[in-house]
Amino acid sequence: MLIIGIILFGMLVGAAAQLILGTGRDGIDWARAIVAGLLGSFLGGLVVSLIAGDGVELRPSGIIGSVAGAIVISLAQQWWDRRGEPTAADRAAQRSGDPRKSR
């Protein structure tokens, strides 16, 4: 039962991160929400809870850290997705047919 609770908490935290970043306006990507929520909760929640001196208990500092961690993970996912997209100059070179300028 604890594992299901952790997954649901991660899903909610990841969905909150997507809504805060504005990426959830077309609908929440639940797979990414789970990944961002679980990783963000582990990284951000644990670090902030330990810095605040709350230990590993469920406290507001851990929840805030979980959301902050999920935002960082979501931003990293967005960066990873965009890094392979061609730039405007790349697309113009492809349209012009110049083989020296296209990838």
Secondary structure by P-SEA (a helix, b strand, c coil): caaaaaaaaaaaaaaaaaaaacccccccaaaaaaaaaaaaaaaaaaaaaaaacccccccaaaaaaaaaaaaaaaaaaaaaaacccccaaaaaaaaaccccccc
